[in-house]
């Protein structure tokens, strides 16, 4: 009996996690792997960048911001004598593909 109750409780908990996940919109998460110039940004700049990226609903505005950010990070890298790797992809393309941007 105890095993059946445990199985039911676990099944319900798992089902509820899917409901909660579906109710929350997907949110962009900035990381060192997907943020150009991450290592040149302060923790506060990273937070602000992530919030800015999450605020976009328009693809053109997102792309304009990302291009500006990449330019700023390239200039910062040059000043510090760093060589940044090429940006892998535009995060706005991913957000558009997920339906976050129009």
Biopython code that builds the backbone (N, CA, C, O; Angstrom):
import numpy as np
from Bio.PDB.StructureBuilder import StructureBuilder

atoms = [
    (1, "UNK", "N", (0.823, -1.199, 0.000)),
    (1, "UNK", "CA", (0.000, 0.000, 0.000)),
    (1, "UNK", "C", (0.868, 1.265, 0.000)),
    (1, "UNK", "O", (0.609, 2.219, -0.733)),
    (2, "UNK", "N", (1.905, 1.242, 0.845)),
    (2, "UNK", "CA", (2.776, 2.407, 0.931)),
    (2, "UNK", "C", (3.462, 2.674, -0.414)),
    (2, "UNK", "O", (3.658, 3.827, -0.798)),
    (3, "UNK", "N", (3.814, 1.627, -1.109)),
    (3, "UNK", "CA", (4.475, 1.755, -2.413)),
    (3, "UNK", "C", (3.519, 2.367, -3.448)),
    (3, "UNK", "O", (3.939, 3.171, -4.280)),
    (4, "UNK", "N", (2.266, 1.997, -3.399)),
    (4, "UNK", "CA", (1.270, 2.530, -4.328)),
    (4, "UNK", "C", (1.065, 4.023, -4.067)),
    (4, "UNK", "O", (1.007, 4.816, -5.007)),
    (5, "UNK", "N", (0.957, 4.402, -2.809)),
    (5, "UNK", "CA", (0.769, 5.812, -2.457)),
    (5, "UNK", "C", (1.993, 6.620, -2.905)),
    (5, "UNK", "O", (1.850, 7.712, -3.455)),
    (6, "UNK", "N", (3.173, 6.092, -2.673)),
    (6, "UNK", "CA", (4.402, 6.782, -3.085)),
    (6, "UNK", "C", (4.442, 6.959, -4.600)),
    (6, "UNK", "O", (4.817, 8.023, -5.095)),
    (7, "UNK", "N", (4.059, 5.929, -5.328)),
    (7, "UNK", "CA", (4.036, 6.004, -6.789)),
    (7, "UNK", "C", (3.041, 7.053, -7.266)),
    (7, "UNK", "O", (3.340, 7.823, -8.178)),
    (8, "UNK", "N", (1.873, 7.086, -6.662)),
    (8, "UNK", "CA", (0.852, 8.067, -7.038)),
    (8, "UNK", "C", (1.333, 9.485, -6.750)),
    (8, "UNK", "O", (1.170, 10.376, -7.584)),
    (9, "UNK", "N", (1.921, 9.699, -5.584)),
    (9, "UNK", "CA", (2.414, 11.024, -5.201)),
    (9, "UNK", "C", (3.514, 11.475, -6.166)),
    (9, "UNK", "O", (3.512, 12.623, -6.608)),
    (10, "UNK", "N", (4.437, 10.596, -6.490)),
    (10, "UNK", "CA", (5.519, 10.945, -7.415)),
    (10, "UNK", "C", (4.976, 11.252, -8.804)),
    (10, "UNK", "O", (5.439, 12.187, -9.458)),
    (11, "UNK", "N", (4.012, 10.484, -9.254)),
    (11, "UNK", "CA", (3.412, 10.714, -10.563)),
    (11, "UNK", "C", (2.709, 12.062, -10.612)),
    (11, "UNK", "O", (2.843, 12.796, -11.590)),
    (12, "UNK", "N", (1.971, 12.389, -9.577)),
    (12, "UNK", "CA", (1.286, 13.685, -9.515)),
    (12, "UNK", "C", (2.281, 14.838, -9.453)),
    (12, "UNK", "O", (2.077, 15.868, -10.096)),
    (13, "UNK", "N", (3.346, 14.675, -8.692)),
    (13, "UNK", "CA", (4.361, 15.725, -8.602)),
    (13, "UNK", "C", (5.018, 15.958, -9.956)),
    (13, "UNK", "O", (5.250, 17.101, -10.350)),
    (14, "UNK", "N", (5.315, 14.881, -10.663)),
    (14, "UNK", "CA", (5.909, 15.006, -11.988)),
    (14, "UNK", "C", (4.942, 15.694, -12.952)),
    (14, "UNK", "O", (5.349, 16.563, -13.723)),
    (15, "UNK", "N", (3.685, 15.315, -12.913)),
    (15, "UNK", "CA", (2.679, 15.922, -13.785)),
    (15, "UNK", "C", (2.540, 17.415, -13.485)),
    (15, "UNK", "O", (2.408, 18.221, -14.406)),
    (16, "UNK", "N", (2.569, 17.784, -12.217)),
    (16, "UNK", "CA", (2.447, 19.193, -11.835)),
    (16, "UNK", "C", (3.653, 19.997, -12.311)),
    (16, "UNK", "O", (3.509, 21.165, -12.673)),
    (17, "UNK", "N", (4.836, 19.391, -12.316)),
    (17, "UNK", "CA", (6.019, 20.117, -12.777)),
    (17, "UNK", "C", (5.890, 20.473, -14.254)),
    (17, "UNK", "O", (6.349, 21.535, -14.675)),
    (18, "UNK", "N", (5.270, 19.598, -15.047)),
    (18, "UNK", "CA", (5.060, 19.900, -16.460)),
    (18, "UNK", "C", (4.032, 21.025, -16.628)),
    (18, "UNK", "O", (4.182, 21.873, -17.508)),
    (19, "UNK", "N", (3.012, 21.038, -15.808)),
    (19, "UNK", "CA", (1.993, 22.089, -15.886)),
    (19, "UNK", "C", (2.613, 23.437, -15.546)),
    (19, "UNK", "O", (2.371, 24.422, -16.243)),
    (20, "UNK", "N", (3.404, 23.491, -14.489)),
    (20, "UNK", "CA", (4.053, 24.739, -14.086)),
    (20, "UNK", "C", (5.030, 25.192, -15.161)),
    (20, "UNK", "O", (5.088, 26.381, -15.475)),
    (21, "UNK", "N", (5.799, 24.271, -15.731)),
    (21, "UNK", "CA", (6.765, 24.624, -16.778)),
    (21, "UNK", "C", (6.052, 25.185, -18.006)),
    (21, "UNK", "O", (6.542, 26.133, -18.620)),
    (22, "UNK", "N", (4.906, 24.617, -18.372)),
    (22, "UNK", "CA", (4.160, 25.111, -19.525)),
    (22, "UNK", "C", (3.536, 26.480, -19.258)),
    (22, "UNK", "O", (3.334, 27.258, -20.190)),
    (23, "UNK", "N", (3.235, 26.776, -18.015)),
    (23, "UNK", "CA", (2.594, 28.039, -17.679)),
    (23, "UNK", "C", (3.581, 29.205, -17.698)),
    (23, "UNK", "O", (3.182, 30.361, -17.843)),
    (24, "UNK", "N", (4.872, 28.898, -17.551)),
    (24, "UNK", "CA", (5.870, 29.949, -17.538)),
    (24, "UNK", "C", (6.482, 30.090, -18.929)),
    (24, "UNK", "O", (6.895, 29.092, -19.520)),
    (25, "UNK", "N", (6.546, 31.308, -19.461)),
    (25, "UNK", "CA", (7.155, 31.480, -20.772)),
    (25, "UNK", "C", (8.651, 31.174, -20.708)),
    (25, "UNK", "O", (9.294, 31.337, -19.671)),
    (26, "UNK", "N", (9.182, 30.730, -21.835)),
    (26, "UNK", "CA", (10.613, 30.450, -21.902)),
    (26, "UNK", "C", (11.370, 31.750, -21.711)),
    (26, "UNK", "O", (10.994, 32.787, -22.257)),
    (27, "UNK", "N", (12.434, 31.686, -20.936)),
    (27, "UNK", "CA", (13.221, 32.885, -20.674)),
    (27, "UNK", "C", (14.657, 32.653, -21.102)),
    (27, "UNK", "O", (15.234, 31.598, -20.837)),
    (28, "UNK", "N", (15.233, 33.656, -21.773)),
    (28, "UNK", "CA", (16.615, 33.592, -22.201)),
    (28, "UNK", "C", (17.507, 33.645, -20.983)),
    (28, "UNK", "O", (17.282, 34.452, -20.080)),
    (29, "UNK", "N", (18.508, 32.804, -20.947)),
    (29, "UNK", "CA", (19.454, 32.750, -19.835)),
    (29, "UNK", "C", (20.843, 33.075, -20.359)),
    (29, "UNK", "O", (21.392, 32.315, -21.157)),
    (30, "UNK", "N", (21.413, 34.174, -19.931)),
    (30, "UNK", "CA", (22.751, 34.555, -20.356)),
    (30, "UNK", "C", (23.805, 33.727, -19.642)),
    (30, "UNK", "O", (23.758, 33.563, -18.423)),
    (31, "UNK", "N", (24.755, 33.207, -20.409)),
    (31, "UNK", "CA", (25.863, 32.438, -19.848)),
    (31, "UNK", "C", (27.148, 32.814, -20.584)),
    (31, "UNK", "O", (27.124, 33.547, -21.573)),
    (32, "UNK", "N", (28.252, 32.301, -20.087)),
    (32, "UNK", "CA", (29.537, 32.551, -20.732)),
    (32, "UNK", "C", (29.563, 31.964, -22.144)),
    (32, "UNK", "O", (30.257, 32.482, -23.019)),
    (33, "UNK", "N", (28.812, 30.890, -22.367)),
    (33, "UNK", "CA", (28.795, 30.243, -23.671)),
    (33, "UNK", "C", (27.949, 30.985, -24.704)),
    (33, "UNK", "O", (28.197, 30.851, -25.903)),
    (34, "UNK", "N", (26.967, 31.755, -24.273)),
    (34, "UNK", "CA", (26.083, 32.395, -25.254)),
    (34, "UNK", "C", (26.076, 33.922, -25.193)),
    (34, "UNK", "O", (25.254, 34.561, -25.850)),
    (35, "UNK", "N", (26.972, 34.505, -24.421)),
    (35, "UNK", "CA", (27.012, 35.964, -24.314)),
    (35, "UNK", "C", (28.376, 36.467, -24.752)),
    (35, "UNK", "O", (29.382, 36.232, -24.083)),
    (36, "UNK", "N", (28.398, 37.158, -25.876)),
    (36, "UNK", "CA", (29.629, 37.698, -26.432)),
    (36, "UNK", "C", (30.226, 38.698, -25.458)),
    (36, "UNK", "O", (29.548, 39.635, -25.037)),
    (37, "UNK", "N", (31.489, 38.510, -25.096)),
    (37, "UNK", "CA", (32.172, 39.424, -24.189)),
    (37, "UNK", "C", (31.865, 39.210, -22.722)),
    (37, "UNK", "O", (32.149, 40.081, -21.899)),
    (38, "UNK", "N", (31.290, 38.070, -22.380)),
    (38, "UNK", "CA", (30.922, 37.765, -20.993)),
    (38, "UNK", "C", (32.062, 38.064, -20.020)),
    (38, "UNK", "O", (31.853, 38.672, -18.971)),
    (39, "UNK", "N", (33.266, 37.630, -20.381)),
    (39, "UNK", "CA", (34.410, 37.779, -19.479)),
    (39, "UNK", "C", (34.829, 39.233, -19.298)),
    (39, "UNK", "O", (35.597, 39.542, -18.387)),
    (40, "UNK", "N", (34.344, 40.117, -20.137)),
    (40, "UNK", "CA", (34.682, 41.541, -20.037)),
    (40, "UNK", "C", (33.590, 42.351, -19.341)),
    (40, "UNK", "O", (33.721, 43.564, -19.172)),
    (41, "UNK", "N", (32.529, 41.684, -18.945)),
    (41, "UNK", "CA", (31.393, 42.368, -18.318)),
    (41, "UNK", "C", (31.455, 42.209, -16.805)),
    (41, "UNK", "O", (31.916, 41.188, -16.295)),
    (42, "UNK", "N", (30.989, 43.225, -16.100)),
    (42, "UNK", "CA", (30.873, 43.114, -14.647)),
    (42, "UNK", "C", (29.634, 42.275, -14.330)),
    (42, "UNK", "O", (28.761, 42.121, -15.185)),
    (43, "UNK", "N", (29.546, 41.735, -13.125)),
    (43, "UNK", "CA", (28.324, 41.000, -12.763)),
    (43, "UNK", "C", (27.052, 41.836, -12.959)),
    (43, "UNK", "O", (26.027, 41.311, -13.393)),
    (44, "UNK", "N", (27.116, 43.122, -12.644)),
    (44, "UNK", "CA", (25.946, 43.985, -12.828)),
    (44, "UNK", "C", (25.608, 44.143, -14.306)),
    (44, "UNK", "O", (24.434, 44.142, -14.675)),
    (45, "UNK", "N", (26.616, 44.277, -15.148)),
    (45, "UNK", "CA", (26.375, 44.383, -16.586)),
    (45, "UNK", "C", (25.748, 43.102, -17.136)),
    (45, "UNK", "O", (24.901, 43.152, -18.027)),
    (46, "UNK", "N", (26.163, 41.968, -16.605)),
    (46, "UNK", "CA", (25.579, 40.697, -17.038)),
    (46, "UNK", "C", (24.103, 40.627, -16.689)),
    (46, "UNK", "O", (23.285, 40.179, -17.493)),
    (47, "UNK", "N", (23.767, 41.069, -15.492)),
    (47, "UNK", "CA", (22.367, 41.077, -15.054)),
    (47, "UNK", "C", (21.550, 42.008, -15.946)),
    (47, "UNK", "O", (20.455, 41.657, -16.385)),
    (48, "UNK", "N", (22.086, 43.186, -16.205)),
    (48, "UNK", "CA", (21.375, 44.164, -17.044)),
    (48, "UNK", "C", (21.223, 43.653, -18.475)),
    (48, "UNK", "O", (20.178, 43.836, -19.098)),
    (49, "UNK", "N", (22.267, 43.013, -18.990)),
    (49, "UNK", "CA", (22.213, 42.463, -20.354)),
    (49, "UNK", "C", (21.141, 41.382, -20.446)),
    (49, "UNK", "O", (20.354, 41.352, -21.392)),
    (50, "UNK", "N", (21.122, 40.507, -19.465)),
    (50, "UNK", "CA", (20.121, 39.443, -19.454)),
    (50, "UNK", "C", (18.711, 40.020, -19.377)),
    (50, "UNK", "O", (17.818, 39.566, -20.091)),
    (51, "UNK", "N", (18.508, 41.000, -18.531)),
    (51, "UNK", "CA", (17.188, 41.631, -18.413)),
    (51, "UNK", "C", (16.794, 42.303, -19.728)),
    (51, "UNK", "O", (15.640, 42.226, -20.152)),
    (52, "UNK", "N", (17.750, 42.955, -20.363)),
    (52, "UNK", "CA", (17.469, 43.620, -21.641)),
    (52, "UNK", "C", (17.075, 42.593, -22.693)),
    (52, "UNK", "O", (16.108, 42.795, -23.428)),
    (53, "UNK", "N", (17.815, 41.500, -22.768)),
    (53, "UNK", "CA", (17.513, 40.459, -23.752)),
    (53, "UNK", "C", (16.127, 39.864, -23.502)),
    (53, "UNK", "O", (15.408, 39.540, -24.448)),
    (54, "UNK", "N", (15.762, 39.726, -22.262)),
    (54, "UNK", "CA", (14.437, 39.176, -21.930)),
    (54, "UNK", "C", (13.305, 40.153, -22.220)),
    (54, "UNK", "O", (12.148, 39.751, -22.337)),
    (55, "UNK", "N", (13.636, 41.426, -22.337)),
    (55, "UNK", "CA", (12.585, 42.435, -22.513)),
    (55, "UNK", "C", (12.115, 42.571, -23.965)),
    (55, "UNK", "O", (11.055, 43.143, -24.216)),
    (56, "UNK", "N", (12.877, 42.061, -24.904)),
    (56, "UNK", "CA", (12.542, 42.277, -26.314)),
    (56, "UNK", "C", (11.339, 41.469, -26.771)),
    (56, "UNK", "O", (11.143, 40.318, -26.380)),
    (57, "UNK", "N", (10.542, 42.112, -27.613)),
    (57, "UNK", "CA", (9.448, 41.425, -28.306)),
    (57, "UNK", "C", (9.586, 41.606, -29.811)),
    (57, "UNK", "O", (8.892, 40.948, -30.587)),
    (58, "UNK", "N", (10.482, 42.498, -30.221)),
    (58, "UNK", "CA", (10.673, 42.825, -31.633)),
    (58, "UNK", "C", (12.060, 42.361, -32.086)),
    (58, "UNK", "O", (13.062, 42.678, -31.446)),
    (59, "UNK", "N", (12.114, 41.619, -33.174)),
    (59, "UNK", "CA", (13.367, 41.066, -33.687)),
    (59, "UNK", "C", (14.347, 42.167, -34.081)),
    (59, "UNK", "O", (15.529, 42.086, -33.747)),
    (60, "UNK", "N", (13.881, 43.180, -34.776)),
    (60, "UNK", "CA", (14.775, 44.253, -35.237)),
    (60, "UNK", "C", (15.423, 44.978, -34.053)),
    (60, "UNK", "O", (16.622, 45.254, -34.078)),
    (61, "UNK", "N", (14.646, 45.282, -33.031)),
    (61, "UNK", "CA", (15.183, 45.965, -31.848)),
    (61, "UNK", "C", (16.204, 45.071, -31.138)),
    (61, "UNK", "O", (17.241, 45.547, -30.676)),
    (62, "UNK", "N", (15.906, 43.798, -31.057)),
    (62, "UNK", "CA", (16.822, 42.846, -30.427)),
    (62, "UNK", "C", (18.143, 42.803, -31.196)),
    (62, "UNK", "O", (19.218, 42.879, -30.601)),
    (63, "UNK", "N", (18.053, 42.683, -32.513)),
    (63, "UNK", "CA", (19.257, 42.600, -33.347)),
    (63, "UNK", "C", (20.083, 43.878, -33.253)),
    (63, "UNK", "O", (21.311, 43.824, -33.197)),
    (64, "UNK", "N", (19.413, 45.021, -33.236)),
    (64, "UNK", "CA", (20.122, 46.298, -33.091)),
    (64, "UNK", "C", (20.886, 46.333, -31.771)),
    (64, "UNK", "O", (22.047, 46.741, -31.735)),
    (65, "UNK", "N", (20.239, 45.907, -30.688)),
    (65, "UNK", "CA", (20.893, 45.893, -29.380)),
    (65, "UNK", "C", (22.078, 44.930, -29.375)),
    (65, "UNK", "O", (23.150, 45.271, -28.876)),
    (66, "UNK", "N", (21.895, 43.743, -29.920)),
    (66, "UNK", "CA", (22.969, 42.742, -29.925)),
    (66, "UNK", "C", (24.164, 43.245, -30.728)),
    (66, "UNK", "O", (25.308, 43.082, -30.303)),
    (67, "UNK", "N", (23.910, 43.850, -31.876)),
    (67, "UNK", "CA", (25.011, 44.400, -32.680)),
    (67, "UNK", "C", (25.763, 45.478, -31.915)),
    (67, "UNK", "O", (26.992, 45.533, -31.952)),
    (68, "UNK", "N", (25.019, 46.335, -31.222)),
    (68, "UNK", "CA", (25.635, 47.388, -30.408)),
    (68, "UNK", "C", (26.455, 46.766, -29.266)),
    (68, "UNK", "O", (27.568, 47.206, -28.981)),
    (69, "UNK", "N", (25.900, 45.758, -28.632)),
    (69, "UNK", "CA", (26.604, 45.076, -27.541)),
    (69, "UNK", "C", (27.899, 44.449, -28.055)),
    (69, "UNK", "O", (28.945, 44.576, -27.418)),
    (70, "UNK", "N", (27.835, 43.773, -29.202)),
    (70, "UNK", "CA", (29.028, 43.134, -29.768)),
    (70, "UNK", "C", (30.102, 44.173, -30.083)),
    (70, "UNK", "O", (31.287, 43.938, -29.847)),
    (71, "UNK", "N", (29.689, 45.312, -30.612)),
    (71, "UNK", "CA", (30.646, 46.381, -30.924)),
    (71, "UNK", "C", (31.295, 46.902, -29.639)),
    (71, "UNK", "O", (32.506, 47.114, -29.583)),
    (72, "UNK", "N", (30.481, 47.101, -28.625)),
    (72, "UNK", "CA", (30.997, 47.597, -27.341)),
    (72, "UNK", "C", (31.986, 46.601, -26.736)),
    (72, "UNK", "O", (33.033, 47.003, -26.228)),
    (73, "UNK", "N", (31.668, 45.324, -26.785)),
    (73, "UNK", "CA", (32.558, 44.308, -26.221)),
    (73, "UNK", "C", (33.852, 44.192, -27.041)),
    (73, "UNK", "O", (34.924, 43.976, -26.475)),
    (74, "UNK", "N", (33.756, 44.333, -28.369)),
    (74, "UNK", "CA", (34.951, 44.288, -29.222)),
    (74, "UNK", "C", (35.879, 45.459, -28.893)),
    (74, "UNK", "O", (37.097, 45.291, -28.835)),
    (75, "UNK", "N", (35.301, 46.645, -28.679)),
    (75, "UNK", "CA", (36.103, 47.813, -28.314)),
    (75, "UNK", "C", (36.741, 47.618, -26.944)),
    (75, "UNK", "O", (37.910, 47.953, -26.753)),
    (76, "UNK", "N", (35.996, 47.088, -26.004)),
    (76, "UNK", "CA", (36.516, 46.835, -24.663)),
    (76, "UNK", "C", (37.660, 45.814, -24.718)),
    (76, "UNK", "O", (38.668, 45.964, -24.028)),
    (77, "UNK", "N", (37.493, 44.788, -25.536)),
    (77, "UNK", "CA", (38.531, 43.760, -25.679)),
    (77, "UNK", "C", (39.801, 44.370, -26.270)),
    (77, "UNK", "O", (40.910, 44.076, -25.824)),
    (78, "UNK", "N", (39.625, 45.211, -27.266)),
    (78, "UNK", "CA", (40.777, 45.850, -27.910)),
    (78, "UNK", "C", (41.540, 46.712, -26.908)),
    (78, "UNK", "O", (42.771, 46.691, -26.878)),
    (79, "UNK", "N", (40.808, 47.471, -26.085)),
    (79, "UNK", "CA", (41.435, 48.316, -25.063)),
    (79, "UNK", "C", (42.246, 47.500, -24.071)),
    (79, "UNK", "O", (43.287, 47.947, -23.590)),
    (80, "UNK", "N", (41.763, 46.303, -23.767)),
    (80, "UNK", "CA", (42.427, 45.460, -22.768)),
    (80, "UNK", "C", (43.412, 44.469, -23.389)),
    (80, "UNK", "O", (44.053, 43.691, -22.683)),
    (81, "UNK", "N", (43.521, 44.509, -24.719)),
    (81, "UNK", "CA", (44.454, 43.613, -25.389)),
    (81, "UNK", "C", (43.966, 42.180, -25.517)),
    (81, "UNK", "O", (44.770, 41.267, -25.710)),
    (82, "UNK", "N", (42.654, 41.970, -25.410)),
    (82, "UNK", "CA", (42.068, 40.645, -25.558)),
    (82, "UNK", "C", (41.638, 40.414, -26.995)),
    (82, "UNK", "O", (41.372, 41.355, -27.743)),
    (83, "UNK", "N", (41.577, 39.153, -27.361)),
    (83, "UNK", "CA", (41.002, 38.771, -28.643)),
    (83, "UNK", "C", (39.779, 37.923, -28.338)),
    (83, "UNK", "O", (39.892, 36.823, -27.797)),
    (84, "UNK", "N", (38.628, 38.436, -28.685)),
    (84, "UNK", "CA", (37.392, 37.689, -28.450)),
    (84, "UNK", "C", (37.157, 36.725, -29.608)),
    (84, "UNK", "O", (37.442, 37.056, -30.759)),
    (85, "UNK", "N", (36.642, 35.544, -29.312)),
    (85, "UNK", "CA", (36.266, 34.648, -30.408)),
    (85, "UNK", "C", (35.085, 35.238, -31.163)),
    (85, "UNK", "O", (34.343, 36.060, -30.625)),
    (86, "UNK", "N", (34.917, 34.825, -32.388)),
    (86, "UNK", "CA", (33.772, 35.301, -33.161)),
    (86, "UNK", "C", (32.484, 34.861, -32.482)),
    (86, "UNK", "O", (32.409, 33.778, -31.903)),
    (87, "UNK", "N", (31.483, 35.710, -32.563)),
    (87, "UNK", "CA", (30.171, 35.356, -31.999)),
    (87, "UNK", "C", (29.640, 34.149, -32.762)),
    (87, "UNK", "O", (29.666, 34.119, -33.993)),
    (88, "UNK", "N", (29.160, 33.159, -32.022)),
    (88, "UNK", "CA", (28.670, 31.927, -32.649)),
    (88, "UNK", "C", (27.386, 32.139, -33.429)),
    (88, "UNK", "O", (27.239, 31.656, -34.552)),
    (89, "UNK", "N", (26.466, 32.861, -32.828)),
    (89, "UNK", "CA", (25.176, 33.105, -33.480)),
    (89, "UNK", "C", (24.499, 34.293, -32.806)),
    (89, "UNK", "O", (24.863, 34.705, -31.705)),
    (90, "UNK", "N", (23.527, 34.812, -33.489)),
    (90, "UNK", "CA", (22.756, 35.925, -32.957)),
    (90, "UNK", "C", (21.658, 35.337, -32.059)),
    (90, "UNK", "O", (20.822, 34.573, -32.541)),
    (91, "UNK", "N", (21.646, 35.680, -30.763)),
    (91, "UNK", "CA", (20.626, 35.120, -29.872)),
    (91, "UNK", "C", (19.209, 35.518, -30.282)),
    (91, "UNK", "O", (18.246, 34.835, -29.933)),
    (92, "UNK", "N", (19.080, 36.613, -31.016)),
    (92, "UNK", "CA", (17.757, 37.043, -31.479)),
    (92, "UNK", "C", (17.161, 36.024, -32.443)),
    (92, "UNK", "O", (15.943, 35.843, -32.482)),
    (93, "UNK", "N", (18.014, 35.355, -33.223)),
    (93, "UNK", "CA", (17.524, 34.308, -34.126)),
    (93, "UNK", "C", (16.892, 33.170, -33.332)),
    (93, "UNK", "O", (15.844, 32.647, -33.709)),
    (94, "UNK", "N", (17.539, 32.791, -32.228)),
    (94, "UNK", "CA", (17.009, 31.727, -31.378)),
    (94, "UNK", "C", (15.688, 32.161, -30.733)),
    (94, "UNK", "O", (14.736, 31.383, -30.676)),
    (95, "UNK", "N", (15.637, 33.390, -30.254)),
    (95, "UNK", "CA", (14.407, 33.883, -29.625)),
    (95, "UNK", "C", (13.271, 33.950, -30.641)),
    (95, "UNK", "O", (12.120, 33.662, -30.314)),
    (96, "UNK", "N", (13.598, 34.330, -31.865)),
    (96, "UNK", "CA", (12.580, 34.377, -32.912)),
    (96, "UNK", "C", (12.090, 32.969, -33.233)),
    (96, "UNK", "O", (10.889, 32.755, -33.397)),
    (97, "UNK", "N", (12.999, 32.020, -33.323)),
    (97, "UNK", "CA", (12.628, 30.636, -33.619)),
    (97, "UNK", "C", (11.735, 30.051, -32.539)),
    (97, "UNK", "O", (10.896, 29.196, -32.825)),
    (98, "UNK", "N", (11.903, 30.498, -31.308)),
    (98, "UNK", "CA", (11.075, 30.022, -30.189)),
    (98, "UNK", "C", (9.753, 30.776, -30.085)),
    (98, "UNK", "O", (8.920, 30.459, -29.237)),
    (99, "UNK", "N", (9.563, 31.770, -30.944)),
    (99, "UNK", "CA", (8.320, 32.520, -30.928)),
    (99, "UNK", "C", (8.275, 33.656, -29.942)),
    (99, "UNK", "O", (7.218, 34.248, -29.724)),
    (100, "UNK", "N", (9.422, 33.977, -29.331)),
    (100, "UNK", "CA", (9.466, 35.064, -28.355)),
    (100, "UNK", "C", (9.475, 36.417, -29.055)),
    (100, "UNK", "O", (8.894, 37.382, -28.559)),
    (101, "UNK", "N", (10.137, 36.485, -30.211)),
    (101, "UNK", "CA", (10.232, 37.740, -30.985)),
    (101, "UNK", "C", (9.413, 37.656, -32.246)),
    (101, "UNK", "O", (9.232, 36.581, -32.818)),
    (102, "UNK", "N", (8.922, 38.792, -32.675)),
    (102, "UNK", "CA", (8.149, 38.865, -33.921)),
    (102, "UNK", "C", (8.877, 39.716, -34.924)),
    (102, "UNK", "O", (8.395, 39.904, -36.040)),
]
sb = StructureBuilder()
sb.init_structure("model")
sb.init_model(0)
sb.init_chain("A")
sb.init_seg("    ")
for serial, (resi, resn, name, xyz) in enumerate(atoms, 1):
    if name == "N":
        sb.init_residue(resn, " ", resi, " ")
    sb.init_atom(name, np.array(xyz, "f"), 0.0, 1.0, " ", f" {name:<3s}", serial, name[0])
structure = sb.get_structure()
